[in-house]
Amino acid sequence: MTPERPSPAPAPAEELVQFLFGAASAAALLQGARALLEDAPRELAESFEQAVRAAGLAS
Amino acid sequence: MSSKIVVTLHGIRTRGQWQKQITPYLARHGLVPYHLDYGWFGVLSFVLPWTRARRVQWLRRELRDLMDRTGARRVSIIAHSFGTWLAMEALEAENGNLRYDRIVLTGSIVRRAFPWQAALARDRWVQAVRNERAAGDWVVRAAELFSRVGRPLAPRAGASGAEPFEARLPGLQERVVEGGHGEVLNIANYEKWARFLAYPQLPPDHLRRVRTLLQQIRAVAADRLEVDAGLVRANLFVPNANVLRMVRGAWDNMRWAPEHELELELDHGSTGRAYTDGTPFSIRRRGAGWTAGTLPGPQQERLEPRLQWVLSLPIGRIVRHEDIAVASEVVGVLNVDGLDTVPALMQTPGNPALKTLVFALWAATERIRESLALANLGEPLHDA
């Protein structure tokens, strides 16, 4: 009978959270972000649109 | 925080009238002018190596004395013609013992092969350069010719006041004006030089716009995270002398004064990683420390004790890289952070609602990027 090995300590959860945005989810992301900024001041919404246009993400 | 000192240096066959004229422009941006005058320096003195060498020695002494007396770690420079040569010869001779902050070269006779890669990028002897040149500047071309044919008497000089430096680097800005050797000292440019030298301090036009956007970003974040807006803050960090520092006044709801002097390592924590990786990061407080390391002691002591979470957004052009959105040419980091409690949404990093919020806030920083980029060049806000 093989002695049971002690189970390893659980791996620590991701400590520093990195946010990655893949192109595959760009359309849904854009739609959600626009909805979120719908009531935001015009200048902020324009700043957002300027960035997504420059990044080639605008639809 | 001490004010930035700007040393001005004139050229040959002049006593530098422009040095007096530029004073109010520098003062307007909180800069302290220090005009150096080495007297009338004729062409014959320029030709002789020992008189040139004496002036370099003199400048090294002057700059060391100035820094000793003021406690400044770096000084900024505006130099014209022979003054540009003196400034860069002194820098090279000091071999790292003397460092400049930001410099404006006008009618430069510094050799075009000057090792900017080492001076700007590798050793950080200089933080940024603005080279004002004029294609019709025959004086700097004559200096280059003399440098080639007049050896061993001639200095190592070049026509960088007419043609660009050989190096192409982000911190090396080339500007062209119409005219000749005198036209580069056009009073119409003094305001831009002062703005360039004052960076990362933002001039009023850019600061107004950045603060407005910071307020708006903070309000949207508080609303979507469902926390009291009074517990959410926003601040802006930019690289300065190898660390990230807050831009004075470019903050919202930052009431804990010691934090204004924070210095963060370029790749440390969420702010540093956002800067180096070009993607958003977040971090939360856990007990006495943080979920991803603790700041070095003196910096930790400066933190607002009530701070519980930080969301760091890199300020750069958002582009697609290997199908991932990243910020390129990152110029700073916007932190949205919060006091007392960690909002529920911030505790679920994989939550699509959080990812949408982070993306919306990140992309909405575009006009802050625009302002930082323009201010770094000394340019005003065009659509103000």
Boltz contact constraints between the chains, C-beta under 6 A:
constraints:
  - contact:
      token1: [A, 15]
      token2: [B, 291]
      max_distance: 6.0
  - contact:
      token1: [A, 15]
      token2: [B, 292]
      max_distance: 6.0
  - contact:
      token1: [A, 16]
      token2: [B, 281]
      max_distance: 6.0
  - contact:
      token1: [A, 16]
      token2: [B, 283]
      max_distance: 6.0
  - contact:
      token1: [A, 16]
      token2: [B, 292]
      max_distance: 6.0
  - contact:
      token1: [A, 17]
      token2: [B, 282]
      max_distance: 6.0
  - contact:
      token1: [A, 17]
      token2: [B, 349]
      max_distance: 6.0
  - contact:
      token1: [A, 18]
      token2: [B, 279]
      max_distance: 6.0
  - contact:
      token1: [A, 18]
      token2: [B, 281]
      max_distance: 6.0
  - contact:
      token1: [A, 19]
      token2: [B, 280]
      max_distance: 6.0
  - contact:
      token1: [A, 19]
      token2: [B, 358]
      max_distance: 6.0
  - contact:
      token1: [A, 20]
      token2: [B, 324]
      max_distance: 6.0
  - contact:
      token1: [A, 21]
      token2: [B, 325]
      max_distance: 6.0
  - contact:
      token1: [A, 21]
      token2: [B, 359]
      max_distance: 6.0
  - contact:
      token1: [A, 22]
      token2: [B, 323]
      max_distance: 6.0
  - contact:
      token1: [A, 22]
      token2: [B, 324]
      max_distance: 6.0
  - contact:
      token1: [A, 23]
      token2: [B, 320]
      max_distance: 6.0
  - contact:
      token1: [A, 23]
      token2: [B, 323]
      max_distance: 6.0
  - contact:
      token1: [A, 29]
      token2: [B, 359]
      max_distance: 6.0
  - contact:
      token1: [A, 32]
      token2: [B, 356]
      max_distance: 6.0
  - contact:
      token1: [A, 33]
      token2: [B, 356]
      max_distance: 6.0
  - contact:
      token1: [A, 33]
      token2: [B, 359]
      max_distance: 6.0
  - contact:
      token1: [A, 33]
      token2: [B, 360]
      max_distance: 6.0
  - contact:
      token1: [A, 36]
      token2: [B, 360]
      max_distance: 6.0
  - contact:
      token1: [A, 37]
      token2: [B, 360]
      max_distance: 6.0
  - contact:
      token1: [A, 40]
      token2: [B, 220]
      max_distance: 6.0
  - contact:
      token1: [A, 41]
      token2: [B, 216]
      max_distance: 6.0
  - contact:
      token1: [A, 44]
      token2: [B, 216]
      max_distance: 6.0
  - contact:
      token1: [A, 44]
      token2: [B, 364]
      max_distance: 6.0
  - contact:
      token1: [A, 47]
      token2: [B, 364]
      max_distance: 6.0
  - contact:
      token1: [A, 47]
      token2: [B, 366]
      max_distance: 6.0
  - contact:
      token1: [A, 47]
      token2: [B, 367]
      max_distance: 6.0
  - contact:
      token1: [A, 48]
      token2: [B, 363]
      max_distance: 6.0
  - contact:
      token1: [A, 48]
      token2: [B, 364]
      max_distance: 6.0
  - contact:
      token1: [A, 50]
      token2: [B, 366]
      max_distance: 6.0
  - contact:
      token1: [A, 51]
      token2: [B, 318]
      max_distance: 6.0
  - contact:
      token1: [A, 51]
      token2: [B, 363]
      max_distance: 6.0
  - contact:
      token1: [A, 51]
      token2: [B, 366]
      max_distance: 6.0
  - contact:
      token1: [A, 52]
      token2: [B, 363]
      max_distance: 6.0
  - contact:
      token1: [A, 55]
      token2: [B, 318]
      max_distance: 6.0
  - contact:
      token1: [A, 55]
      token2: [B, 319]
      max_distance: 6.0
